[in-house]
Structure formats: structure tokens, C-alpha cells
């Protein structure tokens, strides 16, 4: 597989979503959690989505329960939490593993394309972010501590 358009994932509603549906858009793919110290980043992600979606940008959220059990809810609980607390309007997908033998193939691909510090592939925590260009190429990887607003200039450069 050469880019993210070769993958699909289940939506929170359980429907198959082919990432080729996002072809030609700049994407920020994020593993998320509702009970994480970084959960407030939903606000910044939603701001980016609302501000830049009209220019060809999408945030794609992938809930993950692999880090401290911080996403214990089912699909309805996740959807309700994100809607009520952060007014999330960007696409959310079914809960996935991002590390280990059961890691979603998309995240295996993302980690191989952009390893983290010291060349380590493993995702260390929730809210790790991957920036994808309009051609489906993984451009950068951002740590959970990187705030969404700090990525804005990188996104806008790819939208230009």
C-alpha cells in the first residue's frame, strides 16, 4: 500500500468508510480518548475543522482505549460525549487499537511512514496526530503534547 487511500475503517455508526473518499483533502488523523489529560484538544481539533474544512481539510478521529483505559465507552457514549462536551462535527471512527498485534492497518501504515522519536514506531499516548497531504502522503507526526492550534500553519501550507 502506498498511501492512506488504500485503507478503510468503520465509522462510529459501524459503516465502512473508504479513506479514498477523502482524496484531494489535507487530513489530520488523531487517536482520541474521552478521559485523557489531552481530551480538551477536541476543542482545538474542532476549531481547525470548522475554520479550514471549506478549504479542503478534515480531521479524522479514531478513539482508542489502549492508554490507561481512557476510552472505555461504546460508540454511542463516545458520540454523545464528543457532541455534548466539544460539539465535534468532524468524522469519528469506531474504536481502534493503534499498537500491537491488533493495531488497525491504517495506524500500522502511519507509524511506519512517520516513526516517532528515536525512530520508534509505537504510539506513546492518545492524541498523537498525523498530517497527510492532498496526495495521501504522510507529511508529519505530532506528539500528544502538540496542541492542534500549533499545527495550523503546517495545515495551511499544505492547503495553499
MDAnalysis code that builds the backbone (N, CA, C; Angstrom):
import MDAnalysis as mda
import numpy as np

u = mda.Universe.empty(480, n_residues=160, atom_resindex=np.repeat(np.arange(160), 3), trajectory=True)
u.add_TopologyAttr("name", ["N", "CA", "C"] * 160)
u.add_TopologyAttr("resid", np.arange(1, 161))
u.add_TopologyAttr("resname", ["UNK", "UNK", "UNK", "UNK", "UNK", "UNK", "UNK", "UNK", "UNK", "UNK", "UNK", "UNK", "UNK", "UNK", "UNK", "UNK", "UNK", "UNK", "UNK", "UNK", "UNK", "UNK", "UNK", "UNK", "UNK", "UNK", "UNK", "UNK", "UNK", "UNK", "UNK", "UNK", "UNK", "UNK", "UNK", "UNK", "UNK", "UNK", "UNK", "UNK", "UNK", "UNK", "UNK", "UNK", "UNK", "UNK", "UNK", "UNK", "UNK", "UNK", "UNK", "UNK", "UNK", "UNK", "UNK", "UNK", "UNK", "UNK", "UNK", "UNK", "UNK", "UNK", "UNK", "UNK", "UNK", "UNK", "UNK", "UNK", "UNK", "UNK", "UNK", "UNK", "UNK", "UNK", "UNK", "UNK", "UNK", "UNK", "UNK", "UNK", "UNK", "UNK", "UNK", "UNK", "UNK", "UNK", "UNK", "UNK", "UNK", "UNK", "UNK", "UNK", "UNK", "UNK", "UNK", "UNK", "UNK", "UNK", "UNK", "UNK", "UNK", "UNK", "UNK", "UNK", "UNK", "UNK", "UNK", "UNK", "UNK", "UNK", "UNK", "UNK", "UNK", "UNK", "UNK", "UNK", "UNK", "UNK", "UNK", "UNK", "UNK", "UNK", "UNK", "UNK", "UNK", "UNK", "UNK", "UNK", "UNK", "UNK", "UNK", "UNK", "UNK", "UNK", "UNK", "UNK", "UNK", "UNK", "UNK", "UNK", "UNK", "UNK", "UNK", "UNK", "UNK", "UNK", "UNK", "UNK", "UNK", "UNK", "UNK", "UNK", "UNK", "UNK", "UNK", "UNK", "UNK", "UNK", "UNK", "UNK"])
u.atoms.positions = np.array([
    [0.852, -1.182, 0.000],
    [0.000, 0.000, 0.000],
    [0.890, 1.234, 0.000],
    [0.511, 2.206, -0.795],
    [1.385, 3.353, -0.972],
    [0.900, 4.615, -0.290],
    [-0.375, 4.718, 0.000],
    [-0.858, 5.892, 0.711],
    [-2.127, 5.541, 1.493],
    [-2.646, 6.504, 2.210],
    [-3.771, 6.223, 3.096],
    [-5.061, 5.887, 2.350],
    [-5.133, 6.211, 1.064],
    [-6.356, 5.942, 0.317],
    [-6.590, 4.459, 0.078],
    [-5.614, 3.629, 0.406],
    [-5.755, 2.189, 0.263],
    [-6.467, 1.555, 1.464],
    [-6.804, 2.363, 2.481],
    [-7.383, 1.844, 3.716],
    [-8.854, 2.216, 3.855],
    [-9.521, 1.448, 4.699],
    [-10.881, 1.790, 5.098],
    [-10.990, 1.564, 6.601],
    [-12.027, 2.112, 7.188],
    [-12.255, 1.962, 8.624],
    [-13.758, 2.034, 8.862],
    [-14.180, 1.549, 9.994],
    [-15.593, 1.618, 10.383],
    [-15.870, 2.967, 11.041],
    [-16.986, 3.568, 10.659],
    [-17.433, 4.793, 11.330],
    [-17.965, 4.419, 12.711],
    [-18.241, 5.417, 13.538],
    [-18.854, 5.145, 14.836],
    [-20.196, 4.447, 14.673],
    [-20.859, 4.682, 13.549],
    [-22.149, 4.034, 13.271],
    [-21.973, 2.617, 12.720],
    [-20.725, 2.176, 12.541],
    [-20.470, 0.830, 12.061],
    [-20.429, 0.682, 10.552],
    [-20.441, 1.795, 9.835],
    [-20.410, 1.751, 8.369],
    [-18.969, 1.773, 7.876],
    [-18.715, 1.068, 6.763],
    [-17.391, 1.111, 6.147],
    [-17.164, 2.474, 5.511],
    [-16.025, 3.074, 5.812],
    [-15.630, 4.351, 5.226],
    [-14.298, 4.115, 4.529],
    [-14.277, 4.372, 3.241],
    [-13.043, 4.242, 2.475],
    [-12.314, 5.583, 2.519],
    [-11.057, 5.554, 2.912],
    [-10.332, 6.816, 3.020],
    [-10.129, 7.477, 1.667],
    [-10.316, 6.733, 0.580],
    [-10.253, 7.373, -0.736],
    [-11.378, 8.404, -0.895],
    [-12.401, 8.315, -0.039],
    [-13.455, 9.338, -0.040],
    [-12.914, 10.710, 0.353],
    [-11.743, 10.735, 0.975],
    [-11.119, 11.989, 1.400],
    [-9.988, 12.411, 0.469],
    [-9.885, 11.740, -0.653],
    [-8.816, 12.035, -1.612],
    [-8.877, 13.501, -2.027],
    [-7.704, 14.127, -2.110],
    [-7.618, 15.526, -2.500],
    [-7.736, 16.487, -1.328],
    [-7.912, 15.955, -0.114],
    [-8.012, 16.796, 1.075],
    [-6.764, 16.633, 1.939],
    [-6.461, 17.673, 2.689],
    [-5.442, 17.594, 3.721],
    [-6.123, 17.014, 4.954],
    [-5.473, 16.034, 5.582],
    [-6.081, 15.345, 6.715],
    [-5.197, 15.429, 7.950],
    [-5.848, 15.468, 9.099],
    [-5.170, 15.303, 10.374],
    [-5.828, 14.102, 11.040],
    [-5.091, 13.002, 11.121],
    [-5.606, 11.761, 11.699],
    [-5.103, 11.682, 13.137],
    [-6.044, 11.488, 14.081],
    [-5.734, 11.578, 15.506],
    [-6.343, 10.398, 16.250],
    [-5.549, 9.752, 17.125],
    [-6.150, 8.772, 18.039],
    [-6.620, 9.543, 19.271],
    [-7.876, 9.377, 19.607],
    [-8.524, 10.207, 20.623],
    [-8.978, 9.374, 21.823],
    [-9.350, 10.055, 22.893],
    [-9.902, 9.413, 24.084],
    [-10.694, 10.438, 24.880],
    [-11.769, 9.973, 25.512],
    [-12.683, 10.861, 26.234],
    [-12.259, 11.171, 27.660],
    [-11.366, 10.371, 28.216],
    [-10.986, 10.558, 29.618],
    [-9.478, 10.749, 29.774],
    [-8.897, 11.463, 28.853],
    [-7.447, 11.669, 28.810],
    [-7.119, 13.097, 29.257],
    [-5.919, 13.280, 29.746],
    [-5.476, 14.625, 30.096],
    [-5.432, 15.561, 28.897],
    [-5.411, 14.992, 27.691],
    [-5.380, 15.794, 26.459],
    [-6.750, 15.919, 25.796],
    [-7.798, 15.401, 26.441],
    [-9.136, 15.402, 25.838],
    [-9.589, 16.801, 25.441],
    [-9.149, 17.806, 26.166],
    [-9.546, 19.184, 25.831],
    [-9.060, 19.585, 24.439],
    [-8.137, 18.805, 23.850],
    [-7.698, 19.100, 22.485],
    [-8.825, 18.930, 21.469],
    [-9.909, 18.265, 21.856],
    [-11.074, 18.212, 20.971],
    [-11.501, 19.622, 20.558],
    [-11.377, 20.582, 21.470],
    [-11.748, 21.967, 21.154],
    [-10.895, 22.504, 20.013],
    [-9.592, 22.344, 20.091],
    [-8.697, 22.807, 19.040],
    [-8.888, 22.060, 17.739],
    [-9.130, 20.756, 17.824],
    [-9.372, 19.972, 16.607],
    [-10.648, 20.443, 15.921],
    [-11.689, 20.687, 16.706],
    [-12.956, 21.154, 16.126],
    [-12.791, 22.550, 15.527],
    [-12.018, 23.409, 16.164],
    [-11.770, 24.748, 15.610],
    [-11.065, 24.644, 14.267],
    [-10.022, 23.824, 14.193],
    [-9.339, 23.621, 12.910],
    [-10.306, 23.105, 11.860],
    [-11.089, 22.127, 12.237],
    [-12.044, 21.536, 11.292],
    [-13.025, 22.595, 10.775],
    [-13.620, 23.342, 11.680],
    [-14.608, 24.361, 11.259],
    [-13.961, 25.464, 10.428],
    [-12.784, 25.900, 10.831],
    [-12.124, 27.002, 10.136],
    [-11.602, 26.612, 8.753],
    [-11.164, 25.373, 8.596],
    [-10.432, 25.003, 7.379],
    [-11.139, 23.966, 6.503],
    [-12.256, 23.415, 6.947],
    [-12.912, 22.369, 6.146],
    [-13.386, 22.901, 4.798],
    [-13.749, 24.149, 4.732],
    [-14.185, 24.740, 3.465],
    [-13.060, 24.883, 2.453],
    [-11.826, 24.742, 2.931],
    [-10.652, 24.842, 2.049],
    [-10.063, 23.473, 1.701],
    [-10.756, 22.401, 2.133],
    [-10.277, 21.065, 1.791],
    [-9.507, 20.376, 2.895],
    [-9.906, 20.595, 4.136],
    [-9.245, 19.988, 5.285],
    [-10.244, 19.184, 6.094],
    [-9.801, 18.054, 6.630],
    [-10.634, 17.225, 7.505],
    [-9.801, 16.719, 8.669],
    [-10.409, 16.680, 9.832],
    [-9.872, 15.954, 10.977],
    [-10.578, 14.609, 10.986],
    [-9.837, 13.530, 11.205],
    [-10.415, 12.200, 11.343],
    [-10.026, 11.679, 12.718],
    [-11.017, 11.442, 13.579],
    [-10.765, 10.997, 14.942],
    [-10.980, 9.502, 15.105],
    [-10.002, 8.842, 15.704],
    [-10.048, 7.403, 15.940],
    [-9.931, 7.132, 17.436],
    [-11.059, 6.942, 18.119],
    [-10.999, 6.632, 19.550],
    [-10.166, 5.378, 19.811],
    [-9.427, 5.408, 20.924],
    [-8.525, 4.313, 21.270],
    [-8.527, 4.134, 22.793],
    [-8.622, 2.884, 23.228],
    [-8.672, 2.591, 24.661],
    [-7.390, 1.919, 25.148],
    [-6.312, 2.015, 24.394],
    [-5.074, 1.312, 24.739],
    [-4.210, 2.018, 25.778],
    [-4.514, 3.241, 26.103],
    [-3.654, 4.015, 27.003],
    [-4.422, 4.343, 28.275],
    [-4.187, 3.572, 29.304],
    [-4.819, 3.833, 30.596],
    [-6.318, 3.632, 30.605],
    [-6.867, 2.905, 29.635],
    [-8.313, 2.678, 29.591],
    [-9.105, 3.972, 29.515],
    [-8.569, 4.952, 28.780],
    [-9.163, 6.291, 28.770],
    [-10.280, 6.488, 27.738],
    [-10.638, 5.424, 27.028],
    [-11.790, 5.482, 26.125],
    [-12.618, 4.208, 26.317],
    [-13.252, 4.087, 27.504],
    [-13.974, 2.860, 27.823],
    [-15.359, 2.760, 27.172],
    [-15.891, 3.847, 26.674],
    [-17.270, 3.871, 26.202],
    [-17.505, 3.127, 24.899],
    [-18.785, 2.854, 24.656],
    [-19.178, 2.285, 23.365],
    [-19.389, 3.424, 22.371],
    [-19.753, 3.079, 21.161],
    [-19.881, 4.085, 20.098],
    [-20.862, 5.191, 20.472],
    [-22.012, 4.844, 21.016],
    [-22.996, 5.867, 21.388],
    [-22.466, 6.782, 22.488],
    [-21.783, 6.209, 23.465],
    [-21.227, 7.015, 24.552],
    [-20.143, 7.962, 24.039],
    [-19.318, 7.473, 23.132],
    [-18.268, 8.311, 22.548],
    [-18.899, 9.462, 21.759],
    [-19.864, 9.124, 20.901],
    [-20.533, 10.140, 20.082],
    [-21.188, 11.200, 20.972],
    [-21.918, 10.762, 21.987],
    [-22.607, 11.697, 22.877],
    [-21.619, 12.571, 23.640],
    [-20.559, 11.976, 24.154],
    [-19.550, 12.746, 24.881],
    [-18.956, 13.831, 23.995],
    [-18.545, 13.449, 22.782],
    [-17.899, 14.405, 21.872],
    [-18.860, 15.500, 21.428],
    [-20.113, 15.130, 21.214],
    [-21.116, 16.102, 20.781],
    [-21.483, 17.065, 21.910],
    [-21.792, 16.522, 23.071],
    [-22.252, 17.354, 24.182],
    [-21.148, 18.223, 24.778],
    [-19.945, 17.690, 24.869],
    [-18.863, 18.411, 25.545],
    [-18.011, 19.267, 24.622],
    [-17.908, 18.868, 23.345],
    [-16.994, 19.573, 22.444],
    [-17.627, 19.931, 21.105],
    [-18.900, 19.603, 20.926],
    [-19.618, 19.928, 19.693],
    [-18.861, 19.437, 18.452],
    [-18.273, 18.240, 18.555],
    [-17.461, 17.687, 17.477],
    [-18.319, 17.422, 16.244],
    [-17.877, 17.950, 15.120],
    [-18.586, 17.728, 13.852],
    [-17.713, 16.990, 12.840],
    [-16.432, 16.770, 13.160],
    [-15.575, 16.041, 12.232],
    [-15.834, 14.535, 12.375],
    [-15.468, 13.759, 11.356],
    [-15.746, 12.324, 11.388],
    [-15.013, 11.610, 12.526],
    [-15.780, 10.794, 13.236],
    [-15.234, 9.916, 14.260],
    [-15.440, 8.475, 13.814],
    [-14.465, 7.650, 14.092],
    [-14.498, 6.273, 13.656],
    [-14.678, 5.347, 14.855],
    [-14.930, 4.090, 14.572],
    [-15.051, 3.089, 15.628],
    [-13.731, 2.982, 16.373],
    [-13.823, 2.582, 17.620],
    [-12.641, 2.434, 18.458],
    [-11.661, 1.459, 17.810],
    [-10.374, 1.823, 17.836],
    [-9.318, 1.003, 17.235],
    [-8.158, 0.839, 18.213],
    [-7.356, -0.180, 17.953],
    [-6.045, -0.286, 18.575],
    [-5.064, 0.387, 17.626],
    [-4.084, 1.067, 18.179],
    [-3.068, 1.730, 17.350],
    [-1.700, 1.062, 17.475],
    [-1.536, 0.203, 18.462],
    [-0.299, -0.546, 18.683],
    [-0.622, -2.026, 18.851],
    [0.397, -2.844, 18.690],
    [0.251, -4.265, 18.961],
    [-0.270, -5.074, 17.789],
    [-0.495, -6.349, 18.057],
    [-0.919, -7.285, 17.016],
    [-2.285, -6.949, 16.431],
    [-3.122, -6.280, 17.199],
    [-4.473, -5.940, 16.741],
    [-4.574, -4.494, 16.234],
    [-3.441, -3.848, 16.028],
    [-3.459, -2.454, 15.544],
    [-4.178, -2.369, 14.206],
    [-4.967, -1.330, 14.052],
    [-5.642, -1.098, 12.768],
    [-4.567, -0.912, 11.699],
    [-4.746, -1.513, 10.527],
    [-3.735, -1.394, 9.467],
    [-3.387, 0.051, 9.100],
    [-4.352, 0.963, 9.188],
    [-4.062, 2.366, 8.903],
    [-2.980, 2.886, 9.846],
    [-3.099, 2.572, 11.134],
    [-2.126, 3.081, 12.096],
    [-0.785, 2.374, 11.960],
    [-0.792, 1.129, 11.562],
    [0.474, 0.453, 11.273],
    [1.185, 1.184, 10.138],
    [0.433, 1.534, 9.102],
    [0.991, 2.271, 7.965],
    [1.502, 3.654, 8.400],
    [0.695, 4.391, 9.159],
    [1.079, 5.734, 9.601],
    [2.364, 5.695, 10.428],
    [2.455, 4.745, 11.334],
    [3.637, 4.640, 12.202],
    [4.889, 4.285, 11.406],
    [4.737, 3.443, 10.395],
    [5.887, 3.092, 9.561],
    [6.313, 4.274, 8.692],
    [5.325, 5.035, 8.213],
    [5.628, 6.184, 7.360],
    [6.311, 7.302, 8.136],
    [5.907, 7.504, 9.386],
    [6.477, 8.571, 10.223],
    [6.705, 8.048, 11.642],
    [7.842, 7.402, 11.854],
    [8.158, 6.944, 13.212],
    [8.288, 8.133, 14.163],
    [8.170, 7.842, 15.428],
    [8.297, 8.880, 16.447],
    [9.744, 9.137, 16.805],
    [9.957, 9.663, 17.988],
    [11.302, 9.979, 18.471],
    [12.187, 8.738, 18.463],
    [13.424, 8.943, 18.126],
    [14.427, 7.879, 18.086],
    [14.074, 6.771, 17.098],
    [13.185, 7.083, 16.157],
    [12.810, 6.110, 15.147],
    [11.855, 5.039, 15.629],
    [11.319, 5.207, 16.826],
    [10.377, 4.232, 17.372],
    [9.006, 4.433, 16.741],
    [8.399, 3.343, 16.302],
    [7.107, 3.438, 15.631],
    [5.938, 3.552, 16.597],
    [6.012, 2.903, 17.732],
    [4.861, 2.813, 18.633],
    [4.311, 4.190, 18.989],
    [3.000, 4.270, 19.022],
    [2.335, 5.477, 19.502],
    [2.393, 5.430, 21.018],
    [2.797, 6.537, 21.627],
    [3.042, 6.561, 23.065],
    [1.802, 6.905, 23.891],
    [0.838, 7.639, 23.298],
    [-0.334, 8.059, 24.077],
    [-1.421, 8.557, 23.147],
    [-2.564, 8.839, 23.734],
    [-3.689, 9.402, 22.985],
    [-3.337, 10.790, 22.447],
    [-4.014, 11.154, 21.374],
    [-3.876, 12.449, 20.710],
    [-2.536, 12.614, 19.994],
    [-1.974, 11.491, 19.531],
    [-0.888, 11.556, 18.559],
    [-1.542, 11.916, 17.234],
    [-0.904, 12.808, 16.482],
    [-1.517, 13.348, 15.262],
    [-0.613, 13.098, 14.057],
    [-1.252, 12.716, 12.940],
    [-0.546, 12.505, 11.681],
    [-1.127, 13.456, 10.642],
    [-0.263, 14.233, 9.999],
    [-0.675, 15.186, 8.974],
    [-0.445, 14.557, 7.599],
    [-1.496, 14.562, 6.793],
    [-1.495, 13.919, 5.481],
    [-1.751, 14.979, 4.406],
    [-0.978, 14.949, 3.321],
    [-1.199, 15.923, 2.250],
    [-2.320, 15.468, 1.303],
    [-2.603, 16.297, 0.306],
    [-3.709, 16.041, -0.628],
    [-3.517, 14.787, -1.467],
    [-2.282, 14.278, -1.521],
    [-1.983, 13.074, -2.297],
    [-1.985, 11.807, -1.448],
    [-2.313, 11.937, -0.172],
    [-2.350, 10.780, 0.708],
    [-1.011, 10.416, 1.305],
    [-0.052, 11.311, 1.221],
    [1.287, 11.079, 1.764],
    [1.349, 11.579, 3.203],
    [1.945, 10.778, 4.068],
    [2.114, 11.178, 5.466],
    [3.256, 12.190, 5.525],
    [2.941, 13.404, 5.945],
    [3.897, 14.510, 5.956],
    [4.599, 14.652, 7.296],
    [3.847, 14.505, 8.393],
    [4.446, 14.725, 9.701],
    [3.659, 13.982, 10.770],
    [4.321, 13.825, 11.901],
    [3.727, 13.192, 13.087],
    [3.950, 14.147, 14.251],
    [2.895, 14.358, 15.035],
    [2.966, 15.289, 16.156],
    [2.636, 14.565, 17.455],
    [3.367, 14.875, 18.483],
    [3.191, 14.258, 19.794],
    [1.863, 14.689, 20.422],
    [1.375, 13.909, 21.382],
    [0.148, 14.275, 22.085],
    [0.217, 15.663, 22.723],
    [1.402, 16.088, 23.119],
    [1.547, 17.399, 23.757],
    [1.445, 18.556, 22.767],
    [1.535, 18.277, 21.474],
    [1.403, 19.333, 20.463],
    [-0.062, 19.708, 20.338],
    [-0.347, 20.960, 20.606],
    [-1.738, 21.437, 20.541],
    [-2.166, 21.587, 19.082],
    [-3.430, 21.294, 18.791],
    [-3.904, 21.434, 17.409],
    [-3.614, 22.802, 16.798],
    [-3.766, 23.857, 17.579],
    [-3.538, 25.199, 17.034],
    [-2.077, 25.402, 16.607],
    [-1.163, 24.632, 17.194],
    [0.244, 24.745, 16.825],
    [0.562, 24.062, 15.493],
    [-0.395, 23.317, 14.962],
    [-0.229, 22.630, 13.680],
    [-0.867, 23.434, 12.540],
    [-1.616, 24.444, 12.891],
    [-2.391, 25.197, 11.908],
    [-1.553, 25.703, 10.735],
    [-0.373, 26.261, 11.010],
    [0.462, 26.804, 9.919],
    [0.898, 25.698, 8.975],
    [1.168, 24.509, 9.500],
    [1.546, 23.376, 8.662],
    [0.388, 22.952, 7.758],
    [-0.807, 22.945, 8.328],
    [-2.009, 22.596, 7.557],
    [-2.255, 23.623, 6.473],
    [-2.185, 24.902, 6.839],
    [-2.441, 25.955, 5.853],
    [-1.413, 25.932, 4.727],
    [-0.174, 25.575, 5.020],
    [0.855, 25.464, 3.963],
    [0.474, 24.379, 2.969],
    [-0.086, 23.281, 3.456],
    [-0.489, 22.202, 2.548],
    [-1.758, 22.552, 1.765],
    [-2.576, 23.430, 2.325],
    [-3.796, 23.861, 1.631],
    [-3.522, 24.904, 0.566],
    [-2.394, 25.596, 0.667],
    [-2.075, 26.694, -0.257],
    [-1.867, 26.187, -1.683],
])
